[in-house]
């Protein structure tokens, strides 16, 4: 520490050095690139980061769910250093390398589905989704894509079309792919007509089935794409009958089910893949974010016959499956097993939910707390009966947290959902301190 503040202590933001760098940011970086807090990180370890002014923060964002294995994981860094001494890059389309094969082999073994699978690597989650769409369309010979309200699948031209939130990500960038069809997601807290969670799950499935008569023919649909628990959409946990109903629709109509595990996969829910909580096997799975431990990599995993439908040169790219990224990802997966991160996710998730449920009973602004494992959302509202979202109060709470050493952020179309993405390696005292800071921020807003 260089004379900065510890978590829990109030600090002025931005600090002197961060303020200087903020001037450069405003001059040379587009305003369209958002920031959660006016803080410049200098270093990080586990779930603690230190800014350029020497202030320490507990990290409840994890680089937006990229750091499940923690900041500066020495186990992963060792693999990166070892690969750096061999070679940095060797486009896999030109000269192949073993670490690519080993990672592909590992992913085929730990992803759902007892059939022969193949893996395509890419640079980001959005690119992984685009590849999944290409594979599904080529295999089925169909164009239609069914997606959901609240979804976030990326910011490229194709994935923006699949992404739900208009003002946040899509406004002014259209038109988008005409083969995209959007349906309600079984968001239990905001279920209409007084429906229960299960009733709403059935309703949402029925809406898709009914649409095949008047909206889009089922034999024109290539894939249904979903996040089993939407991250950016607000960590909405749907009932099992919704996910299982989508699987049934796909099986009945020759449609492929694409599972976006980019944010809530990699052990976030206490299971390696979030869809495992629903006893459903997808046809194509996309993995990214925490797979690389902080190094960019994404993987699209699919049954071999689906991959075989794409002709030579139909998939690939210059940096896809970079050897350093593959080496990091292999070590991340080894670290998960070594440190039992799935068990830690379940344990920390229970600690977090217990604490948040107690807060819900004390602070009227908390309308809903939901989650599985460490995939948790807290919804801030103006009134419990109307459930009117309160983005302004959410912003005030987050600012108070930042000023007291907790990096945390919101999500959702109404910017009123606080999400929890702390590294799965967080220490118990750090987790408790983080929630102490959050509760103090809530308490400060009590009238």
C-alpha positions in Angstrom: 0.0 0.0 0.0 1.2 3.5 -0.8 -0.8 5.5 1.8 -4.1 4.6 0.2 -7.3 3.4 1.9 -8.3 -0.1 2.9 -11.7 -1.6 2.0 -14.3 -0.1 4.3 -12.5 3.2 4.5 -13.9 6.1 2.5 -11.8 7.5 -0.3 -12.2 10.3 -2.7 -12.7 9.2 -6.3 -11.0 9.7 -8.5 -7.7 9.9 -6.7 -5.0 12.2 -7.8 -3.2 9.8 -10.1 -6.5 8.4 -11.4 -7.7 11.9 -12.2 -4.6 12.5 -14.3 -5.1 9.3 -16.2 -8.9 10.1 -16.6 -7.9 13.2 -18.6 -6.0 10.9 -21.0 -8.9 8.5 -21.1 -11.4 11.3 -22.0 -9.1 12.6 -24.7 -8.0 9.4 -26.4 -10.7 6.8 -25.7 -14.3 7.0 -27.2 -17.0 8.0 -24.8 -19.0 5.0 -26.0 -16.7 2.8 -23.9 -18.3 2.8 -20.5 -16.6 2.6 -17.1 -18.0 1.3 -13.8 -15.9 3.5 -11.5 -13.3 6.3 -12.0 -10.5 4.0 -10.9 -7.3 2.8 -12.6 -6.0 -0.5 -11.5 -2.3 -0.9 -10.7 -2.2 -4.5 -9.5 -4.5 -7.3 -8.3 -4.3 -10.6 -6.4 -7.2 -13.0 -5.9 -10.3 -10.8 -5.1 -8.3 -7.7 -4.1 -7.2 -4.9 -6.5 -5.1 -1.8 -5.8 -5.4 1.4 -7.8 -2.7 3.7 -8.9 -3.3 5.9 -5.8 -2.7 2.9 -3.5 -6.3 2.4 -2.6 -7.4 -1.2 -2.1 -10.8 -2.6 -3.3 -12.7 -5.9 -2.9 -13.6 -7.0 -6.4 -17.2 -8.1 -6.9 -17.0 -7.7 -10.7 -14.0 -9.9 -11.6 -13.4 -8.1 -14.9 -17.1 -8.8 -15.6 -16.9 -12.5 -14.7 -13.6 -13.2 -16.3 -11.6 -13.8 -13.1 -13.4 -16.8 -11.4 -9.9 -18.1 -10.7 -8.8 -14.7 -9.3 -6.5 -11.9 -10.3 -2.9 -12.8 -11.0 -3.4 -16.5 -10.4 0.2 -17.8 -10.0 -0.8 -21.3 -11.2 -2.1 -19.9 -14.5 0.7 -17.4 -14.8 3.3 -20.2 -14.6 1.7 -21.9 -17.7 1.7 -18.6 -19.6 5.4 -18.0 -18.8 6.2 -21.5 -19.9 4.4 -21.0 -23.2 6.0 -17.6 -23.8 9.4 -19.3 -23.8 8.3 -21.6 -26.6 6.3 -19.4 -29.0 3.8 -16.6 -28.9 1.8 -17.3 -32.0 1.7 -19.8 -34.9 -1.7 -19.4 -36.6 -3.3 -22.8 -36.2 -4.4 -22.7 -39.9 -0.7 -22.8 -40.8 1.3 -24.8 -38.3 -0.6 -26.7 -35.6 0.5 -27.0 -31.9 -0.2 -29.5 -29.2 -1.7 -27.2 -26.6 -4.6 -26.5 -28.9 -5.4 -30.2 -29.2 -5.1 -30.8 -25.4 -7.5 -28.0 -24.6 -10.0 -29.2 -27.2 -9.7 -32.8 -25.9 -10.3 -31.6 -22.3 -13.4 -29.5 -23.2 -15.0 -32.4 -25.1 -14.7 -34.5 -21.9 -16.1 -32.0 -19.4 -19.0 -30.6 -21.4 -22.4 -32.3 -21.5 -23.2 -34.9 -24.1 -22.1 -38.5 -24.5 -21.2 -38.3 -28.1 -18.2 -37.3 -30.2 -17.6 -33.6 -30.0 -15.2 -31.1 -31.6 -14.1 -27.7 -30.5 -13.5 -24.5 -32.4 -11.5 -21.7 -30.6 -12.0 -18.0 -31.1 -11.1 -14.7 -29.5 -14.3 -13.6 -27.6 -17.7 -14.8 -26.6 -19.4 -12.9 -29.4 -17.1 -14.6 -31.9 -17.9 -17.9 -30.3 -21.7 -17.2 -30.7 -21.3 -16.2 -34.3 -19.5 -19.5 -35.0 -22.3 -21.4 -33.3 -24.9 -19.6 -35.5 -22.8 -20.5 -38.6 -22.6 -24.1 -37.6 -26.3 -24.4 -36.8 -27.4 -22.7 -40.1 -25.1 -24.8 -42.2 -26.1 -28.1 -40.5 -29.9 -27.5 -40.6 -30.0 -25.5 -43.9 -32.4 -23.1 -42.1 -32.0 -19.4 -41.3 -34.2 -18.7 -38.2 -32.8 -17.9 -34.8 -35.0 -17.8 -31.7 -33.6 -15.7 -28.8 -35.0 -14.0 -25.7 -35.8 -10.8 -23.9 -33.1 -9.8 -21.5 -30.4 -11.7 -23.6 -26.9 -10.5 -24.1 -24.8 -12.4 -26.6 -22.3 -9.8 -27.8 -21.7 -6.5 -29.6 -20.8 -7.6 -33.1 -23.4 -6.9 -35.9 -24.8 -10.5 -35.6 -24.7 -10.7 -31.8 -26.2 -7.2 -31.4 -29.2 -8.6 -33.2 -29.5 -11.4 -30.7 -28.9 -9.1 -27.7 -32.0 -7.7 -26.2 -31.3 -4.3 -24.7 -32.0 -1.7 -27.3 -30.8 1.6 -25.8 -27.7 0.1 -24.1 -26.2 -1.7 -27.1 -28.2 -1.6 -30.3 -29.7 1.9 -30.8 -28.7 3.4 -34.2 -26.7 0.4 -35.3 -29.4 -1.5 -37.3 -30.8 -3.1 -39.3 -29.9 -6.5 -37.9 -30.2 -10.1 -39.2 -33.8 -10.6 -40.4 -33.8 -14.2 -39.3 -33.9 -13.3 -35.6 -37.1 -13.9 -33.6 -37.4 -12.8 -29.9 -39.6 -14.3 -27.2 -40.2 -13.7 -23.5 -37.8 -15.2 -21.1 -39.3 -16.9 -18.0 -38.3 -14.0 -15.6 -40.2 -15.2 -12.6 -40.1 -11.9 -10.5 -41.8 -10.0 -13.3 -44.2 -12.7 -14.5 -47.4 -11.2 -15.8 -51.0 -12.0 -15.0 -50.1 -13.2 -11.5 -48.5 -16.3 -12.8 -46.3 -18.5 -10.6 -42.7 -19.2 -11.8 -43.7 -22.6 -13.2 -46.8 -21.3 -14.8 -44.8 -18.6 -16.5 -42.3 -21.1 -17.7 -45.0 -23.1 -19.3 -46.5 -19.9 -20.8 -43.2 -18.9 -22.4 -42.7 -22.3 -23.9 -46.3 -22.3 -25.3 -45.7 -18.9 -26.9 -42.9 -20.3 -29.0 -45.0 -23.4 -30.0 -47.9 -21.2 -30.9 -45.7 -18.9 -33.0 -44.9 -21.8 -35.4 -48.5 -21.4 -36.7 -48.5 -17.6 -37.2 -45.0 -16.1 -36.8 -42.3 -18.4 -38.2 -42.5 -22.0 -39.4 -40.7 -24.4 -37.2 -38.8 -25.9 -40.2 -37.3 -22.5 -40.9 -35.7 -22.3 -37.4 -32.1 -23.3 -37.2 -31.5 -22.8 -33.5 -32.8 -21.6 -30.2 -30.1 -19.6 -28.4 -30.2 -18.8 -24.7 -28.3 -18.1 -21.5 -29.7 -20.5 -18.9 -29.3 -17.7 -16.4 -28.9 -14.4 -18.3 -26.0 -12.3 -16.9 -26.3 -8.8 -18.3 -30.1 -9.3 -18.3 -30.2 -9.5 -14.5 -29.3 -13.0 -13.3 -32.8 -14.1 -13.9 -33.2 -17.7 -12.7 -35.9 -19.4 -14.8 -37.9 -22.5 -13.7 -36.7 -25.9 -14.9 -39.8 -26.4 -17.0 -38.8 -23.5 -19.2 -35.3 -24.8 -20.1 -36.6 -28.3 -20.4 -39.5 -27.1 -22.6 -37.1 -25.5 -25.0 -35.2 -28.8 -25.2 -38.5 -30.5 -26.0 -39.3 -28.0 -28.8 -35.9 -28.5 -30.3 -36.1 -32.3 -30.3 -39.6 -32.2 -31.8 -38.7 -29.8 -34.6 -35.2 -30.6 -35.6 -33.9 -27.3 -34.1 -30.5 -27.0 -32.4 -30.2 -25.7 -28.8 -27.3 -23.3 -28.4 -26.2 -22.8 -24.8 -24.4 -19.5 -24.1 -22.2 -20.3 -21.0 -20.1 -17.2 -21.5 -20.9 -15.4 -18.2 -22.5 -17.9 -15.9 -20.6 -21.0 -16.9 -17.2 -22.1 -15.6 -18.4 -23.0 -12.2 -20.3 -19.9 -11.4 -23.5 -21.7 -10.3 -21.6 -24.5 -8.3 -21.8 -26.7 -11.3 -19.3 -26.4 -14.2 -22.0 -25.4 -16.6 -25.2 -23.5 -15.7 -27.4 -25.6 -17.9 -26.5 -28.6 -15.7 -28.8 -27.2 -13.1 -31.7 -28.0 -15.5 -30.7 -31.6 -16.5 -30.6 -30.5 -20.1 -27.9 -31.3 -22.7 -27.4 -28.6 -25.4 -26.4 -29.2 -29.0 -23.8 -26.4 -29.1 -22.1 -24.7 -26.2 -20.2 -21.5 -26.2 -17.6 -20.9 -23.4 -15.5 -17.8 -22.8 -14.7 -15.2 -20.1 -13.3 -17.1 -17.2 -12.0 -20.0 -19.4 -8.8 -18.1 -20.0 -8.2 -16.8 -16.5 -7.9 -13.2 -17.9 -6.4 -14.2 -21.3 -8.9 -13.8 -24.2 -10.2 -17.1 -25.5 -13.6 -18.6 -26.4 -14.7 -22.1 -27.3 -17.6 -23.4 -29.4 -18.2 -27.0 -28.6 -20.6 -29.1 -30.8 -21.3 -32.6 -31.9 -18.9 -33.7 -34.7 -21.6 -34.1 -37.3 -22.6 -30.5 -36.8 -19.0 -29.3 -37.3 -18.6 -31.6 -40.3 -21.5 -29.8 -42.1 -19.2 -26.7 -42.5 -16.9 -26.9 -45.5 -13.2 -26.4 -45.5 -12.2 -22.8 -44.5 -15.7 -22.0 -43.3 -14.4 -21.7 -39.8 -11.2 -20.2 -38.3 -9.3 -17.0 -37.9 -5.8 -15.7 -37.4 -5.7 -15.6 -33.6 -8.2 -18.4 -32.9 -6.8 -20.7 -30.3 -3.6 -18.6 -29.7 -1.1 -20.9 -27.9 -0.7 -18.6 -24.9 -4.5 -18.5 -24.5 -4.8 -22.3 -24.8 -2.0 -22.8 -22.2 -3.7 -20.5 -19.8 -7.1 -22.2 -20.3 -5.7 -25.6 -19.7 -4.2 -24.5 -16.5 -7.4 -22.8 -15.4 -9.3 -26.1 -15.8 -6.6 -27.9 -13.9 -6.8 -25.2 -11.1 -10.5 -25.7 -10.8 -10.0 -29.4 -10.0 -7.0 -28.8 -7.8 -8.8 -26.1 -5.6 -12.3 -27.6 -5.8 -13.7 -24.3 -7.1 -17.2 -25.8 -7.7 -17.5 -26.6 -4.0 -16.3 -23.1 -3.2 -18.9 -21.6 -5.5 -21.6 -23.5 -3.8 -20.3 -22.5 -0.3 -19.8 -18.8 -1.1 -23.1 -18.7 -2.9 -24.9 -19.9 0.1 -23.1 -17.4 2.3 -24.0 -14.6 -0.1 -27.6 -15.6 -0.5 -28.1 -15.9 3.3 -26.7 -12.4 3.8 -28.7 -10.9 1.0 -32.0 -12.5 2.2 -31.4 -10.9 5.6 -30.8 -7.5 3.9 -34.0 -8.0 1.9 -36.0 -8.2 5.1 -34.4 -4.9 6.4 -34.2 -2.6 3.4 -37.4 -1.9 1.4 -35.4 -0.9 -1.7 -34.6 -4.6 -2.3 -37.4 -6.1 -4.3 -35.9 -9.5 -5.1 -32.8 -11.6 -4.4 -32.2 -14.6 -6.7 -29.5 -16.9 -7.8 -27.8 -20.3 -8.0 -24.4 -20.6 -6.5 -22.5 -17.4 -7.1 -24.7 -16.3 -10.0 -26.7 -13.8 -8.0 -28.8 -10.7 -8.7 -30.4 -8.2 -6.4 -33.2 -6.0 -7.8 -33.7 -2.5 -6.5 -37.2 -1.1 -6.7 -39.2 1.9 -5.6 -42.2 -0.1 -4.4 -42.6 -3.8 -3.6 -46.1 -3.9 -4.9 -45.6 -2.2 -8.3 -42.0 -3.5 -8.6 -41.1 -0.2 -10.3 -37.3 -0.3 -11.1 -35.2 2.3 -9.3 -32.1 3.0 -11.4 -31.3 6.2 -9.5 -31.2 4.5 -6.1 -29.1 1.7 -7.6 -26.5 4.3 -8.9 -26.4 5.9 -5.5 -25.7 2.6 -3.7 -23.0 1.6 -6.2 -21.2 5.0 -5.9 -21.3 4.6 -2.1 -19.8 1.1 -2.4 -17.0 2.3 -4.7 -16.1 5.1 -2.4 -15.7 2.6 0.5 -13.6 0.1 -1.4 -16.0 -2.3 -3.1 -16.0 -2.6 -6.9 -19.5 -3.7 -7.9 -21.9 -3.0 -10.8 -25.4 -3.1 -12.1 -27.1 -4.6 -15.0 -30.5 -5.1 -16.6 -32.6 -3.1 -19.1 -33.6 -0.7 -16.3 -30.1 -0.5 -14.7 -31.6 -1.5 -11.3 -30.1 -5.0 -10.7 -26.9 -5.3 -8.7 -25.0 -8.4 -9.8 -22.3 -10.3 -7.9 -19.4 -11.7 -9.9 -16.7 -12.0 -7.2 -13.8 -14.4 -8.0 -14.5 -17.9 -6.7 -11.2 -17.8 -4.9 -12.4 -14.9 -2.6 -11.6 -15.3 1.1 -14.4 -15.5 3.6 -13.4 -12.4 5.4 -13.2 -10.5 2.1 -16.7 -11.7 1.1 -18.1 -10.6 4.5 -16.4 -7.2 4.3 -17.8 -6.7 0.8 -21.3 -7.4 2.0 -20.7 -5.1 5.0 -19.8 -2.3 2.6 -23.0 -3.0 0.6 -25.2 -3.1 3.6 -23.7 0.2 4.9 -24.5 1.7 1.5 -28.1 0.5 1.8 -28.4 1.7 5.4 -27.2 5.1 4.4 -30.2 5.5 2.1 -32.8 4.6 4.7 -35.2 7.5 5.3 
